[in-house]
Amino acid sequence: MDALVDYLSRVARYEWWVVVVELLLIGLIVYWVVDFLEGTRGERLFRGVIFILVAGVLILNLVVERLEFLRLQYLYKGFLIAVLIVAAAAFQPEIRRVLIQIGQPRIWTGSSHQLSRTVEQLITAVTELSAARIGAIIVLEKQVALGEFIETGVRLDARVTADLLKTIFYPGTALHDMAVVIRGDRMVAARVQLPLAEAGSVDGVELGSRHRAALGITAGSDATCLVVSEETGAISVAQNGRLNRNVTEAEIRSYLTGKAGEEVPLVGRFLKRHHT
């Protein structure tokens, strides 16, 4: 108890407004990171790292320095360096996504006709697949190339049409399993194998392989995934390692045209990248 009082008295020596500003800045940074990682594997990892660091600092200041455990203090500083190295490796997908978002262009140019046509074809395909309860996963490539995953599938070079997408995912066809990758207004590959996110649940519902694949590919890139559940017919959209379930046709259109939040139009980015 004396150690805690002594520690608080040392903190009280600073100007109160300086302490308040510092705490607010720290709180805002932590809130932004947690909000960015919400719903991903990194969220739990980040909470664990923060707990270890806070607990370690308190123990170091309240016990180790007061009792002059110099060896423990030295080991703890080395432990902090190890934690930072491990965290940098563990948060690699999240760090990559942050850098991608920072470097993304905010202005896009492209054919509004192509944008509108591609969006409507995608919406028609997923809504009709949903009505028939045919499972599907469609990956929309953006700034980060997905060549390493495309190579695992069957190469295509076809214009995006609802009829072709429905044919590909129809049960029993040679290409119906796994994902279709779309680049611009072209379908570039089918039967593409995607990385699976760790097993878990969203809103208390256990995720199947399609939804885990959608989370896996969007956690490590800036791609967007449309997923149709084979069991329920529900349509989901995955972005930035997050899954938005049971979206409506209007919500899908908002995601694809950039009207959901502050996103730049998704297909517009595709068209800029490949048609300008």
N, C-alpha and C positions, 0 to 999 in steps of 0.2 A: 504494500500500500504506500509506504514511504517513497518507493521508487517511482510509482505513478504520480504522486504529488510533486516530486522533484522534477519529473519530465514535463508535467503541465506548467510548472512555474517557469521552466526554461522557454517553453513555447510562448508564454504570456509576455515575455520581454520584447517580442516583436510588436510593431504597430498593428493594431487590431484590423485595420483595413487591408493591410498587406496579407495577413493570414486569410481573411475572407476572400480576397481576390484569388489568391493561390488555390484555395479549396474549391472555389467556383470553377476555375480553369481545369483543375484536375477532374472535378465531377463531370464537366462537359465533355472532356476527352474520353473518360470511361464510358459515359452514356452513349457517345457517338460510336465507339467501338462495339459496345454490346448491341446497339441497335443495328449496326452493320452486319454483325455476326448472328443476329437473332434467327433461330431455327436451323442453324448449321452446326456441324460437329465442332467448329471453332469456338462457338459460344460457351460450351461446357469447359473446353480446354482453357479459354481465357479466364473464366471464373476461377478455375483451379489455380492458375498462375497468379492471379491477383490475390487470392487467399494466402498462398504460400509467401508471397512477397510482403503483404501486410503483416501477417503473423510473424514472419522472420524479423522485420524491422522493429516491431514492438518488443519482441523478445530480446533483440540485440540492444535496444536502447534502455529497456527497463531492467534487464538482468545482467547481460554479458558485460556491458561497459561499467555498470555500477560495481560488480564483483570482480572486475578486471580479469575476466576469462579471455586473455589475449589470444590463445590458440583457437578458441571457438570463434572469436571475432575474425580471425584470419581465414578460417575454414569457411565461414559464412560468406565472406566476400568472394572467395573462389566459387562457392556454390551459386551465387548470384550470376556470375559469368556463365557457368554451365547452364543455368536456367534460361538465360537469354539466347544462348546458342541453340538449345533444344527447342525453344519457342519459335525461333526464326525458321527452323526446319519444319516444325509442326504446322506453322501458319503459312506455309509456302503458297497454297492455293488462294488464301485470303489476301496475302500481300500482293500476289500477282493480279488479283481482281482489282485491288485499290489502284495499283499503278496503271492498269488498263483504263479504269474510269477517269483517272486524272488526265491521261493522254488522249482520251476520245475526243474527236472533233464535235463541236456543238452545232455546226451548220452543215446541212446536207442539201445536195442537189440531185435531181433525178427526174425521171419521167413520172408525172402524177398518174398518167394512164397505167403504166406498168405497176406502180405502187397499188393502185386501187384494184387492178385485175388480180394481182397475186394475193392480196389480202382476202378478196372475196372468194377466190378458189380455195384457199386454205380453210376459211370459215365454212364453206359449203362441205368440204371434205370431212372435217372433224365433226360437224353437226350430224351429217348423215351416217358416219361411222358410229357416232354416239347413239343415234336412234336404233341402229342395228346391233348395238352392243358388240362391236368388233374392236378389239384392242389395237392401239396404234401409238407410235411415238415418232414425232417429227422434230428434227433439230434444225434451227435456223441459225446459220453461221453469220457472225458479224465481223468485227475487226480482227479477232484472234482466229487464225487459220486452224482448221480441224483435220489437216491432212493425215496426221498419224492415225486417226480413227477411221477416216474415209478409206484408207488402205486396207482395213480389215473387212470391208464390205465388197459389194459388187458395183462397179462403176456404171453410172448412168450419165446421160447428157440429154435431159428431156425438160421441156417447159413444164412449169407447175400447173397441173390441172387437177380438178377434183376427181374426175373419172379415173385418171391414172393412179392417184393416191389410193382411192378405194380399191382399185384392182390389185395393187401391190399388197395391201394389208388384208385382203380377203383370205379367210382361213383356207389352208391347203395349197396356196400358191408358193412358188419356190422362194419368193423374197419377202413373205409376210412377217417372218420373225425378225426381231430386233428393230433398228431404227432406220429412218430415211433422213438424209442430210440435204438441206436446201441451201444453195448459195445464190444470192441474187434472186432471179426469177427462174432458176434452173434447179432441177433435182439432180444432184451430182453422184449420189450413191444410195444404195438400199442394202438391207441386211447388215447394217453397221453395228459393230459391237461397241458398247459404251462402258466406261468405268462405273461401277456400282457404289453408291454411297453406303455407309454403314447401316445395318438394319436398325429400324426404329419406327416411330409412329408420328403422325401429324394429327392433332386434335383427337388423340385417342384411337386413331385408325392405323392399323399396321400397314406398312407400305409394301406393295408388290415390286417385282423386279423392274417393271417399266418406270414406276415413279422413282425408285432408287437410282435408276440409270439417268433419269432426267435431273435429279439432284446432283449426281456425280459429275455430269458433263458441264452443268451450269456453275458448279462450285469452282471449277478449275479454268473456266473461260468466260467470255462475255456472251456466250450463245444463249438462245431462248428455246425452250422446249414446249411443244404442245403434246399432251398425253391424253389418250382416251382409255378409260378403264374397260376391260373386257367383262368384268363382273357386274358393274353397275351402269356403265355407259357414261359416267361422269367425266367431264372434260376438266383438265388441270393445266395450268401454265407454270413453268419453272423458270425463274430468273435469279441470277446471283446466289445460287444455292438455296433458294427459298421456293416453296411449293404453294401455289394458290389453287385450292381445290374447288370443284363445282362452280366453275366460272360460266357465265352466260354468254350468248353470242355477242351481245353488246360489249361485254367486258373483254372478250377476245379481240374484238375490233379496236377497242381502246388500247390494249397492249401492243397490237401490231402497228397502229398508226401513231403511237406516242402520246395518247391523251390520258394514259393512266399515270398520274404523278407528273414528273418532269422529264420522263424519258424522251429521247429523240426517237422519231419514228423508226421502228425496227427494220421494216422492209426498205424504208428510205435509205438507211445506212447500207443495206446490201446493194441497192442500186447505185449508190454513190461509189461504192468500192469497186464495182465490177462493170459499170457502164459509163464512167467519166474518165 
